[in-house]
């Protein structure tokens, strides 16, 4: 299975998990964001991490892009710590699982 496909699968799983976990909180606090925005962010994190080819360790690729992609949600909802933490952890896990935990050649 190709890495972009693995990224889509991991992103969809992460997005659904985050939507389910945050649905009650977002409905109660009225963040102004549809819960599906978390699902789209999760898919974006997975797809980007799956498509990126850098000579960095997989966990670092995931952490960098997870933080970067989760930043707009953090700014919109003003829950910086929570969104950035979740995006970083999700990126870290997705990057490590897709690209491995050690540094490798970007042309594998």
Biopython code that builds the backbone (N, CA, C, O; Angstrom):
import numpy as np
from Bio.PDB.StructureBuilder import StructureBuilder

atoms = [
    (1, "UNK", "N", (0.851, -1.169, 0.000)),
    (1, "UNK", "CA", (0.000, 0.000, 0.000)),
    (1, "UNK", "C", (0.900, 1.236, 0.000)),
    (1, "UNK", "O", (1.880, 1.296, 0.742)),
    (2, "UNK", "N", (0.566, 2.211, -0.827)),
    (2, "UNK", "CA", (1.412, 3.400, -0.932)),
    (2, "UNK", "C", (1.263, 4.292, 0.300)),
    (2, "UNK", "O", (0.269, 4.218, 1.022)),
    (3, "UNK", "N", (2.262, 5.126, 0.520)),
    (3, "UNK", "CA", (2.252, 6.004, 1.687)),
    (3, "UNK", "C", (1.131, 7.040, 1.649)),
    (3, "UNK", "O", (0.541, 7.308, 2.695)),
    (4, "UNK", "N", (0.803, 7.642, 0.493)),
    (4, "UNK", "CA", (-0.355, 8.549, 0.480)),
    (4, "UNK", "C", (-1.668, 7.856, 0.847)),
    (4, "UNK", "O", (-2.514, 8.450, 1.516)),
    (5, "UNK", "N", (-1.844, 6.614, 0.419)),
    (5, "UNK", "CA", (-3.061, 5.876, 0.778)),
    (5, "UNK", "C", (-3.062, 5.577, 2.273)),
    (5, "UNK", "O", (-4.098, 5.686, 2.929)),
    (6, "UNK", "N", (-1.912, 5.202, 2.810)),
    (6, "UNK", "CA", (-1.808, 4.994, 4.254)),
    (6, "UNK", "C", (-2.132, 6.285, 4.996)),
    (6, "UNK", "O", (-2.784, 6.260, 6.040)),
    (7, "UNK", "N", (-1.673, 7.415, 4.454)),
    (7, "UNK", "CA", (-1.962, 8.707, 5.069)),
    (7, "UNK", "C", (-3.442, 9.028, 5.066)),
    (7, "UNK", "O", (-3.967, 9.539, 6.056)),
    (8, "UNK", "N", (-4.126, 8.733, 3.962)),
    (8, "UNK", "CA", (-5.574, 8.975, 3.894)),
    (8, "UNK", "C", (-6.295, 8.120, 4.934)),
    (8, "UNK", "O", (-7.166, 8.609, 5.654)),
    (9, "UNK", "N", (-5.931, 6.855, 5.006)),
    (9, "UNK", "CA", (-6.577, 5.960, 5.971)),
    (9, "UNK", "C", (-6.331, 6.431, 7.406)),
    (9, "UNK", "O", (-7.260, 6.502, 8.210)),
    (10, "UNK", "N", (-5.080, 6.751, 7.718)),
    (10, "UNK", "CA", (-4.759, 7.231, 9.062)),
    (10, "UNK", "C", (-5.445, 8.565, 9.351)),
    (10, "UNK", "O", (-5.913, 8.789, 10.467)),
    (11, "UNK", "N", (-5.508, 9.448, 8.361)),
    (11, "UNK", "CA", (-6.153, 10.740, 8.543)),
    (11, "UNK", "C", (-7.642, 10.621, 8.767)),
    (11, "UNK", "O", (-8.199, 11.317, 9.617)),
    (12, "UNK", "N", (-8.299, 9.748, 8.016)),
    (12, "UNK", "CA", (-9.737, 9.545, 8.204)),
    (12, "UNK", "C", (-10.002, 8.963, 9.593)),
    (12, "UNK", "O", (-10.927, 9.398, 10.280)),
    (13, "UNK", "N", (-9.204, 7.991, 10.007)),
    (13, "UNK", "CA", (-9.376, 7.408, 11.338)),
    (13, "UNK", "C", (-9.174, 8.465, 12.421)),
    (13, "UNK", "O", (-9.957, 8.541, 13.367)),
    (14, "UNK", "N", (-8.136, 9.274, 12.288)),
    (14, "UNK", "CA", (-7.883, 10.327, 13.270)),
    (14, "UNK", "C", (-8.993, 11.366, 13.264)),
    (14, "UNK", "O", (-9.441, 11.802, 14.324)),
    (15, "UNK", "N", (-9.439, 11.767, 12.080)),
    (15, "UNK", "CA", (-10.501, 12.767, 11.981)),
    (15, "UNK", "C", (-11.796, 12.289, 12.611)),
    (15, "UNK", "O", (-12.460, 13.053, 13.311)),
    (16, "UNK", "N", (-12.166, 11.042, 12.377)),
    (16, "UNK", "CA", (-13.382, 10.497, 12.977)),
    (16, "UNK", "C", (-13.251, 10.396, 14.493)),
    (16, "UNK", "O", (-14.201, 10.676, 15.224)),
    (17, "UNK", "N", (-12.090, 10.003, 14.952)),
    (17, "UNK", "CA", (-11.858, 9.919, 16.396)),
    (17, "UNK", "C", (-11.988, 11.293, 17.050)),
    (17, "UNK", "O", (-12.656, 11.433, 18.074)),
    (18, "UNK", "N", (-11.357, 12.297, 16.465)),
    (18, "UNK", "CA", (-11.421, 13.635, 17.033)),
    (18, "UNK", "C", (-12.827, 14.230, 16.954)),
    (18, "UNK", "O", (-13.252, 14.935, 17.869)),
    (19, "UNK", "N", (-13.541, 13.953, 15.882)),
    (19, "UNK", "CA", (-14.913, 14.435, 15.766)),
    (19, "UNK", "C", (-15.775, 13.823, 16.862)),
    (19, "UNK", "O", (-16.557, 14.521, 17.507)),
    (20, "UNK", "N", (-15.631, 12.536, 17.068)),
    (20, "UNK", "CA", (-16.407, 11.875, 18.115)),
    (20, "UNK", "C", (-16.059, 12.352, 19.508)),
    (20, "UNK", "O", (-16.943, 12.516, 20.348)),
    (21, "UNK", "N", (-14.776, 12.577, 19.764)),
    (21, "UNK", "CA", (-14.367, 13.015, 21.098)),
    (21, "UNK", "C", (-14.777, 14.447, 21.406)),
    (21, "UNK", "O", (-15.133, 14.765, 22.541)),
    (22, "UNK", "N", (-14.728, 15.313, 20.394)),
    (22, "UNK", "CA", (-14.981, 16.724, 20.642)),
    (22, "UNK", "C", (-16.402, 17.173, 20.340)),
    (22, "UNK", "O", (-16.745, 18.324, 20.610)),
    (23, "UNK", "N", (-17.234, 16.306, 19.793)),
    (23, "UNK", "CA", (-18.585, 16.697, 19.434)),
    (23, "UNK", "C", (-19.345, 17.285, 20.626)),
    (23, "UNK", "O", (-19.908, 18.371, 20.484)),
    (24, "UNK", "N", (-19.394, 16.632, 21.790)),
    (24, "UNK", "CA", (-20.153, 17.214, 22.910)),
    (24, "UNK", "C", (-19.580, 18.550, 23.384)),
    (24, "UNK", "O", (-20.336, 19.456, 23.734)),
    (25, "UNK", "N", (-18.273, 18.678, 23.398)),
    (25, "UNK", "CA", (-17.641, 19.920, 23.841)),
    (25, "UNK", "C", (-17.961, 21.061, 22.893)),
    (25, "UNK", "O", (-18.286, 22.162, 23.337)),
    (26, "UNK", "N", (-17.874, 20.814, 21.599)),
    (26, "UNK", "CA", (-18.122, 21.875, 20.627)),
    (26, "UNK", "C", (-19.576, 22.281, 20.603)),
    (26, "UNK", "O", (-19.882, 23.452, 20.378)),
    (27, "UNK", "N", (-20.473, 21.353, 20.826)),
    (27, "UNK", "CA", (-21.892, 21.706, 20.844)),
    (27, "UNK", "C", (-22.213, 22.534, 22.095)),
    (27, "UNK", "O", (-23.041, 23.444, 22.046)),
    (28, "UNK", "N", (-21.562, 22.217, 23.198)),
    (28, "UNK", "CA", (-21.824, 22.926, 24.444)),
    (28, "UNK", "C", (-21.188, 24.314, 24.446)),
    (28, "UNK", "O", (-21.791, 25.259, 24.954)),
    (29, "UNK", "N", (-19.988, 24.458, 23.891)),
    (29, "UNK", "CA", (-19.267, 25.724, 23.970)),
    (29, "UNK", "C", (-19.486, 26.615, 22.763)),
    (29, "UNK", "O", (-19.109, 27.787, 22.795)),
    (30, "UNK", "N", (-20.081, 26.099, 21.703)),
    (30, "UNK", "CA", (-20.353, 26.897, 20.502)),
    (30, "UNK", "C", (-19.091, 27.581, 19.988)),
    (30, "UNK", "O", (-19.028, 28.808, 19.915)),
    (31, "UNK", "N", (-18.097, 26.787, 19.637)),
    (31, "UNK", "CA", (-16.832, 27.333, 19.145)),
    (31, "UNK", "C", (-16.969, 28.017, 17.792)),
    (31, "UNK", "O", (-16.047, 28.714, 17.370)),
    (32, "UNK", "N", (-18.077, 27.842, 17.109)),
    (32, "UNK", "CA", (-18.233, 28.463, 15.809)),
    (32, "UNK", "C", (-17.607, 27.648, 14.694)),
    (32, "UNK", "O", (-17.427, 28.139, 13.580)),
    (33, "UNK", "N", (-17.284, 26.427, 14.991)),
    (33, "UNK", "CA", (-16.637, 25.546, 14.030)),
    (33, "UNK", "C", (-17.481, 24.283, 13.942)),
    (33, "UNK", "O", (-17.892, 23.742, 14.969)),
    (34, "UNK", "N", (-17.738, 23.814, 12.753)),
    (34, "UNK", "CA", (-18.463, 22.560, 12.607)),
    (34, "UNK", "C", (-17.567, 21.428, 13.083)),
    (34, "UNK", "O", (-16.361, 21.458, 12.839)),
    (35, "UNK", "N", (-18.123, 20.440, 13.753)),
    (35, "UNK", "CA", (-17.291, 19.304, 14.171)),
    (35, "UNK", "C", (-16.607, 18.623, 12.992)),
    (35, "UNK", "O", (-15.552, 18.014, 13.165)),
    (36, "UNK", "N", (-17.184, 18.712, 11.808)),
    (36, "UNK", "CA", (-16.550, 18.075, 10.655)),
    (36, "UNK", "C", (-15.237, 18.764, 10.275)),
    (36, "UNK", "O", (-14.433, 18.186, 9.543)),
    (37, "UNK", "N", (-15.008, 19.977, 10.753)),
    (37, "UNK", "CA", (-13.739, 20.647, 10.480)),
    (37, "UNK", "C", (-12.577, 19.854, 11.078)),
    (37, "UNK", "O", (-11.490, 19.821, 10.501)),
    (38, "UNK", "N", (-12.794, 19.231, 12.203)),
    (38, "UNK", "CA", (-11.745, 18.381, 12.785)),
    (38, "UNK", "C", (-11.472, 17.174, 11.896)),
    (38, "UNK", "O", (-10.325, 16.757, 11.743)),
    (39, "UNK", "N", (-12.526, 16.617, 11.311)),
    (39, "UNK", "CA", (-12.342, 15.478, 10.415)),
    (39, "UNK", "C", (-11.533, 15.885, 9.195)),
    (39, "UNK", "O", (-10.645, 15.148, 8.766)),
    (40, "UNK", "N", (-11.830, 17.047, 8.634)),
    (40, "UNK", "CA", (-11.087, 17.530, 7.467)),
    (40, "UNK", "C", (-9.634, 17.800, 7.839)),
    (40, "UNK", "O", (-8.728, 17.495, 7.064)),
    (41, "UNK", "N", (-9.410, 18.364, 9.009)),
    (41, "UNK", "CA", (-8.046, 18.610, 9.470)),
    (41, "UNK", "C", (-7.294, 17.292, 9.647)),
    (41, "UNK", "O", (-6.127, 17.181, 9.273)),
    (42, "UNK", "N", (-7.967, 16.299, 10.219)),
    (42, "UNK", "CA", (-7.332, 14.990, 10.393)),
    (42, "UNK", "C", (-6.946, 14.351, 9.076)),
    (42, "UNK", "O", (-5.855, 13.796, 8.948)),
    (43, "UNK", "N", (-7.831, 14.423, 8.098)),
    (43, "UNK", "CA", (-7.525, 13.871, 6.781)),
    (43, "UNK", "C", (-6.372, 14.644, 6.148)),
    (43, "UNK", "O", (-5.485, 14.047, 5.538)),
    (44, "UNK", "N", (-6.379, 15.966, 6.290)),
    (44, "UNK", "CA", (-5.298, 16.780, 5.724)),
    (44, "UNK", "C", (-3.955, 16.416, 6.353)),
    (44, "UNK", "O", (-2.948, 16.313, 5.652)),
    (45, "UNK", "N", (-3.937, 16.225, 7.655)),
    (45, "UNK", "CA", (-2.692, 15.837, 8.331)),
    (45, "UNK", "C", (-2.190, 14.507, 7.766)),
    (45, "UNK", "O", (-1.011, 14.376, 7.437)),
    (46, "UNK", "N", (-3.073, 13.535, 7.653)),
    (46, "UNK", "CA", (-2.668, 12.228, 7.143)),
    (46, "UNK", "C", (-2.190, 12.274, 5.707)),
    (46, "UNK", "O", (-1.167, 11.676, 5.377)),
    (47, "UNK", "N", (-2.915, 12.977, 4.842)),
    (47, "UNK", "CA", (-2.548, 13.038, 3.423)),
    (47, "UNK", "C", (-1.209, 13.742, 3.240)),
    (47, "UNK", "O", (-0.342, 13.259, 2.511)),
    (48, "UNK", "N", (-1.043, 14.874, 3.898)),
    (48, "UNK", "CA", (0.212, 15.619, 3.738)),
    (48, "UNK", "C", (1.392, 14.804, 4.254)),
    (48, "UNK", "O", (2.429, 14.731, 3.596)),
    (49, "UNK", "N", (1.243, 14.201, 5.410)),
    (49, "UNK", "CA", (2.344, 13.403, 5.954)),
    (49, "UNK", "C", (2.643, 12.214, 5.047)),
    (49, "UNK", "O", (3.805, 11.849, 4.869)),
    (50, "UNK", "N", (1.608, 11.610, 4.475)),
    (50, "UNK", "CA", (1.819, 10.487, 3.567)),
    (50, "UNK", "C", (2.517, 10.887, 2.279)),
    (50, "UNK", "O", (3.259, 10.088, 1.707)),
    (51, "UNK", "N", (2.294, 12.105, 1.812)),
    (51, "UNK", "CA", (2.861, 12.558, 0.542)),
    (51, "UNK", "C", (4.249, 13.179, 0.675)),
    (51, "UNK", "O", (4.991, 13.235, -0.306)),
    (52, "UNK", "N", (4.604, 13.637, 1.845)),
    (52, "UNK", "CA", (5.881, 14.321, 2.038)),
    (52, "UNK", "C", (7.023, 13.315, 1.989)),
    (52, "UNK", "O", (6.944, 12.232, 2.567)),
    (53, "UNK", "N", (8.072, 13.692, 1.296)),
    (53, "UNK", "CA", (9.279, 12.865, 1.220)),
    (53, "UNK", "C", (10.467, 13.725, 1.639)),
    (53, "UNK", "O", (11.002, 14.493, 0.840)),
    (54, "UNK", "N", (10.862, 13.591, 2.867)),
    (54, "UNK", "CA", (12.000, 14.327, 3.406)),
    (54, "UNK", "C", (12.961, 13.344, 4.059)),
    (54, "UNK", "O", (12.543, 12.256, 4.456)),
    (55, "UNK", "N", (14.239, 13.698, 4.180)),
    (55, "UNK", "CA", (15.205, 12.802, 4.804)),
    (55, "UNK", "C", (15.189, 12.878, 6.335)),
    (55, "UNK", "O", (16.184, 12.548, 6.981)),
    (56, "UNK", "N", (14.090, 13.300, 6.903)),
    (56, "UNK", "CA", (13.958, 13.400, 8.360)),
    (56, "UNK", "C", (13.364, 12.112, 8.900)),
    (56, "UNK", "O", (12.795, 11.324, 8.145)),
    (57, "UNK", "N", (13.493, 11.893, 10.203)),
    (57, "UNK", "CA", (12.771, 10.760, 10.802)),
    (57, "UNK", "C", (11.260, 10.963, 10.622)),
    (57, "UNK", "O", (10.782, 12.097, 10.597)),
    (58, "UNK", "N", (10.528, 9.877, 10.501)),
    (58, "UNK", "CA", (9.088, 9.961, 10.274)),
    (58, "UNK", "C", (8.348, 10.708, 11.363)),
    (58, "UNK", "O", (7.410, 11.453, 11.077)),
    (59, "UNK", "N", (8.761, 10.519, 12.618)),
    (59, "UNK", "CA", (8.075, 11.204, 13.711)),
    (59, "UNK", "C", (8.258, 12.709, 13.609)),
    (59, "UNK", "O", (7.350, 13.460, 13.966)),
    (60, "UNK", "N", (9.410, 13.170, 13.131)),
    (60, "UNK", "CA", (9.662, 14.606, 13.006)),
    (60, "UNK", "C", (8.851, 15.204, 11.853)),
    (60, "UNK", "O", (8.330, 16.314, 11.967)),
    (61, "UNK", "N", (8.747, 14.473, 10.755)),
    (61, "UNK", "CA", (7.896, 14.920, 9.645)),
    (61, "UNK", "C", (6.469, 15.069, 10.145)),
    (61, "UNK", "O", (5.819, 16.085, 9.897)),
    (62, "UNK", "N", (5.986, 14.058, 10.848)),
    (62, "UNK", "CA", (4.622, 14.087, 11.362)),
    (62, "UNK", "C", (4.397, 15.213, 12.353)),
    (62, "UNK", "O", (3.381, 15.905, 12.292)),
    (63, "UNK", "N", (5.338, 15.399, 13.263)),
    (63, "UNK", "CA", (5.200, 16.458, 14.261)),
    (63, "UNK", "C", (5.159, 17.833, 13.600)),
    (63, "UNK", "O", (4.312, 18.660, 13.937)),
    (64, "UNK", "N", (6.058, 18.076, 12.674)),
    (64, "UNK", "CA", (6.124, 19.387, 12.017)),
    (64, "UNK", "C", (4.841, 19.691, 11.250)),
    (64, "UNK", "O", (4.273, 20.772, 11.401)),
    (65, "UNK", "N", (4.383, 18.757, 10.439)),
    (65, "UNK", "CA", (3.193, 19.018, 9.631)),
    (65, "UNK", "C", (1.913, 18.934, 10.454)),
    (65, "UNK", "O", (0.943, 19.627, 10.147)),
    (66, "UNK", "N", (1.890, 18.107, 11.484)),
    (66, "UNK", "CA", (0.726, 18.071, 12.372)),
    (66, "UNK", "C", (0.526, 19.397, 13.087)),
    (66, "UNK", "O", (-0.598, 19.884, 13.200)),
    (67, "UNK", "N", (1.619, 19.981, 13.569)),
    (67, "UNK", "CA", (1.528, 21.292, 14.232)),
    (67, "UNK", "C", (1.116, 22.377, 13.249)),
    (67, "UNK", "O", (0.276, 23.222, 13.559)),
    (68, "UNK", "N", (1.706, 22.348, 12.074)),
    (68, "UNK", "CA", (1.418, 23.372, 11.071)),
    (68, "UNK", "C", (-0.036, 23.325, 10.606)),
    (68, "UNK", "O", (-0.676, 24.368, 10.475)),
    (69, "UNK", "N", (-0.554, 22.148, 10.362)),
    (69, "UNK", "CA", (-1.916, 22.017, 9.855)),
    (69, "UNK", "C", (-2.953, 22.271, 10.950)),
    (69, "UNK", "O", (-4.053, 22.735, 10.648)),
    (70, "UNK", "N", (-2.634, 21.984, 12.193)),
    (70, "UNK", "CA", (-3.607, 22.213, 13.276)),
    (70, "UNK", "C", (-3.636, 23.669, 13.732)),
    (70, "UNK", "O", (-4.537, 24.059, 14.474)),
    (71, "UNK", "N", (-2.693, 24.458, 13.313)),
    (71, "UNK", "CA", (-2.637, 25.860, 13.748)),
    (71, "UNK", "C", (-3.871, 26.683, 13.363)),
    (71, "UNK", "O", (-4.346, 27.446, 14.205)),
    (72, "UNK", "N", (-4.421, 26.579, 12.146)),
    (72, "UNK", "CA", (-5.623, 27.374, 11.831)),
    (72, "UNK", "C", (-6.817, 27.080, 12.741)),
    (72, "UNK", "O", (-7.533, 28.001, 13.133)),
    (73, "UNK", "N", (-7.039, 25.798, 13.082)),
    (73, "UNK", "CA", (-8.128, 25.477, 14.014)),
    (73, "UNK", "C", (-7.875, 26.089, 15.380)),
    (73, "UNK", "O", (-8.804, 26.561, 16.036)),
    (74, "UNK", "N", (-6.627, 26.081, 15.809)),
    (74, "UNK", "CA", (-6.288, 26.651, 17.107)),
    (74, "UNK", "C", (-6.565, 28.149, 17.134)),
    (74, "UNK", "O", (-7.086, 28.668, 18.121)),
    (75, "UNK", "N", (-6.222, 28.837, 16.066)),
    (75, "UNK", "CA", (-6.456, 30.282, 16.003)),
    (75, "UNK", "C", (-7.954, 30.577, 15.935)),
    (75, "UNK", "O", (-8.432, 31.498, 16.598)),
    (76, "UNK", "N", (-8.693, 29.809, 15.145)),
    (76, "UNK", "CA", (-10.122, 30.052, 14.985)),
    (76, "UNK", "C", (-10.884, 29.832, 16.284)),
    (76, "UNK", "O", (-11.747, 30.636, 16.637)),
    (77, "UNK", "N", (-10.580, 28.764, 16.993)),
    (77, "UNK", "CA", (-11.331, 28.434, 18.201)),
    (77, "UNK", "C", (-10.716, 29.015, 19.468)),
    (77, "UNK", "O", (-11.317, 28.951, 20.540)),
    (78, "UNK", "N", (-9.534, 29.572, 19.347)),
    (78, "UNK", "CA", (-8.789, 30.136, 20.479)),
    (78, "UNK", "C", (-8.498, 29.102, 21.565)),
    (78, "UNK", "O", (-8.403, 29.438, 22.745)),
    (79, "UNK", "N", (-8.362, 27.864, 21.161)),
    (79, "UNK", "CA", (-7.943, 26.797, 22.069)),
    (79, "UNK", "C", (-6.573, 26.319, 21.606)),
    (79, "UNK", "O", (-6.410, 25.203, 21.112)),
    (80, "UNK", "N", (-5.609, 27.192, 21.780)),
    (80, "UNK", "CA", (-4.280, 26.964, 21.222)),
    (80, "UNK", "C", (-3.620, 25.703, 21.760)),
    (80, "UNK", "O", (-3.198, 24.846, 20.984)),
    (81, "UNK", "N", (-3.531, 25.585, 23.049)),
    (81, "UNK", "CA", (-2.826, 24.451, 23.634)),
    (81, "UNK", "C", (-3.432, 23.119, 23.248)),
    (81, "UNK", "O", (-2.717, 22.186, 22.882)),
    (82, "UNK", "N", (-4.743, 23.031, 23.329)),
    (82, "UNK", "CA", (-5.428, 21.774, 23.045)),
    (82, "UNK", "C", (-5.274, 21.375, 21.583)),
    (82, "UNK", "O", (-4.866, 20.251, 21.293)),
    (83, "UNK", "N", (-5.591, 22.268, 20.667)),
    (83, "UNK", "CA", (-5.514, 21.932, 19.245)),
    (83, "UNK", "C", (-4.088, 21.670, 18.796)),
    (83, "UNK", "O", (-3.842, 20.733, 18.036)),
    (84, "UNK", "N", (-3.162, 22.467, 19.244)),
    (84, "UNK", "CA", (-1.771, 22.272, 18.838)),
    (84, "UNK", "C", (-1.216, 20.971, 19.420)),
    (84, "UNK", "O", (-0.478, 20.252, 18.747)),
    (85, "UNK", "N", (-1.569, 20.673, 20.660)),
    (85, "UNK", "CA", (-1.124, 19.425, 21.278)),
    (85, "UNK", "C", (-1.676, 18.224, 20.525)),
    (85, "UNK", "O", (-0.931, 17.295, 20.210)),
    (86, "UNK", "N", (-2.971, 18.231, 20.232)),
    (86, "UNK", "CA", (-3.601, 17.105, 19.544)),
    (86, "UNK", "C", (-3.041, 16.956, 18.132)),
    (86, "UNK", "O", (-2.757, 15.840, 17.695)),
    (87, "UNK", "N", (-2.880, 18.066, 17.416)),
    (87, "UNK", "CA", (-2.302, 18.002, 16.071)),
    (87, "UNK", "C", (-0.883, 17.475, 16.092)),
    (87, "UNK", "O", (-0.495, 16.693, 15.224)),
    (88, "UNK", "N", (-0.100, 17.899, 17.082)),
    (88, "UNK", "CA", (1.279, 17.427, 17.199)),
    (88, "UNK", "C", (1.361, 15.945, 17.515)),
    (88, "UNK", "O", (2.159, 15.222, 16.919)),
    (89, "UNK", "N", (0.543, 15.494, 18.446)),
    (89, "UNK", "CA", (0.557, 14.071, 18.816)),
    (89, "UNK", "C", (0.064, 13.211, 17.650)),
    (89, "UNK", "O", (0.644, 12.167, 17.350)),
    (90, "UNK", "N", (-1.012, 13.659, 16.999)),
    (90, "UNK", "CA", (-1.528, 12.895, 15.853)),
    (90, "UNK", "C", (-0.495, 12.843, 14.732)),
    (90, "UNK", "O", (-0.261, 11.782, 14.153)),
    (91, "UNK", "N", (0.121, 13.976, 14.425)),
    (91, "UNK", "CA", (1.154, 13.998, 13.398)),
    (91, "UNK", "C", (2.329, 13.114, 13.756)),
    (91, "UNK", "O", (2.863, 12.402, 12.905)),
    (92, "UNK", "N", (2.727, 13.158, 15.006)),
    (92, "UNK", "CA", (3.829, 12.332, 15.493)),
    (92, "UNK", "C", (3.529, 10.851, 15.274)),
    (92, "UNK", "O", (4.373, 10.111, 14.770)),
    (93, "UNK", "N", (2.324, 10.422, 15.654)),
    (93, "UNK", "CA", (1.956, 9.015, 15.499)),
    (93, "UNK", "C", (1.807, 8.629, 14.027)),
    (93, "UNK", "O", (2.319, 7.592, 13.605)),
    (94, "UNK", "N", (1.112, 9.453, 13.246)),
    (94, "UNK", "CA", (0.907, 9.132, 11.839)),
    (94, "UNK", "C", (2.244, 9.112, 11.095)),
    (94, "UNK", "O", (2.498, 8.203, 10.305)),
    (95, "UNK", "N", (3.095, 10.103, 11.341)),
    (95, "UNK", "CA", (4.408, 10.141, 10.694)),
    (95, "UNK", "C", (5.272, 8.964, 11.064)),
    (95, "UNK", "O", (5.939, 8.387, 10.205)),
    (96, "UNK", "N", (5.270, 8.599, 12.337)),
    (96, "UNK", "CA", (6.059, 7.453, 12.772)),
    (96, "UNK", "C", (5.570, 6.151, 12.182)),
    (96, "UNK", "O", (6.368, 5.289, 11.814)),
    (97, "UNK", "N", (4.252, 6.005, 12.089)),
    (97, "UNK", "CA", (3.702, 4.771, 11.540)),
    (97, "UNK", "C", (3.900, 4.668, 10.032)),
    (97, "UNK", "O", (4.161, 3.582, 9.516)),
    (98, "UNK", "N", (3.781, 5.782, 9.326)),
    (98, "UNK", "CA", (3.894, 5.736, 7.867)),
    (98, "UNK", "C", (5.352, 5.704, 7.419)),
    (98, "UNK", "O", (5.727, 4.881, 6.585)),
    (99, "UNK", "N", (6.172, 6.595, 7.968)),
    (99, "UNK", "CA", (7.552, 6.743, 7.486)),
    (99, "UNK", "C", (8.583, 6.033, 8.352)),
    (99, "UNK", "O", (9.751, 5.954, 7.972)),
    (100, "UNK", "N", (8.191, 5.533, 9.466)),
    (100, "UNK", "CA", (9.136, 4.881, 10.359)),
    (100, "UNK", "C", (9.650, 5.843, 11.414)),
    (100, "UNK", "O", (9.457, 7.055, 11.313)),
    (101, "UNK", "N", (10.289, 5.305, 12.402)),
    (101, "UNK", "CA", (10.725, 6.128, 13.535)),
    (101, "UNK", "C", (12.167, 6.597, 13.396)),
    (101, "UNK", "O", (12.636, 7.396, 14.206)),
    (102, "UNK", "N", (12.873, 6.115, 12.384)),
    (102, "UNK", "CA", (14.270, 6.504, 12.178)),
    (102, "UNK", "C", (14.395, 7.291, 10.894)),
    (102, "UNK", "O", (13.492, 7.284, 10.058)),
    (103, "UNK", "N", (15.513, 7.967, 10.740)),
    (103, "UNK", "CA", (15.793, 8.722, 9.526)),
    (103, "UNK", "C", (16.016, 7.762, 8.371)),
    (103, "UNK", "O", (16.660, 6.724, 8.523)),
    (104, "UNK", "N", (15.472, 8.125, 7.207)),
    (104, "UNK", "CA", (15.623, 7.252, 6.049)),
    (104, "UNK", "C", (15.781, 8.111, 4.791)),
    (104, "UNK", "O", (15.601, 9.328, 4.816)),
    (105, "UNK", "N", (16.116, 7.450, 3.721)),
    (105, "UNK", "CA", (16.260, 8.134, 2.436)),
    (105, "UNK", "C", (14.884, 8.548, 1.929)),
    (105, "UNK", "O", (13.936, 7.772, 2.038)),
    (106, "UNK", "N", (14.752, 9.756, 1.377)),
    (106, "UNK", "CA", (13.445, 10.193, 0.883)),
    (106, "UNK", "C", (13.064, 9.517, -0.442)),
    (106, "UNK", "O", (11.958, 9.726, -0.940)),
    (107, "UNK", "N", (13.949, 8.724, -1.008)),
    (107, "UNK", "CA", (13.692, 8.128, -2.318)),
    (107, "UNK", "C", (13.444, 6.637, -2.254)),
    (107, "UNK", "O", (13.688, 5.925, -3.228)),
    (108, "UNK", "N", (12.955, 6.147, -1.102)),
    (108, "UNK", "CA", (12.630, 4.730, -0.980)),
    (108, "UNK", "C", (11.317, 4.436, -1.613)),
    (108, "UNK", "O", (10.873, 3.288, -1.610)),
]
sb = StructureBuilder()
sb.init_structure("model")
sb.init_model(0)
sb.init_chain("A")
sb.init_seg("    ")
for serial, (resi, resn, name, xyz) in enumerate(atoms, 1):
    if name == "N":
        sb.init_residue(resn, " ", resi, " ")
    sb.init_atom(name, np.array(xyz, "f"), 0.0, 1.0, " ", f" {name:<3s}", serial, name[0])
structure = sb.get_structure()
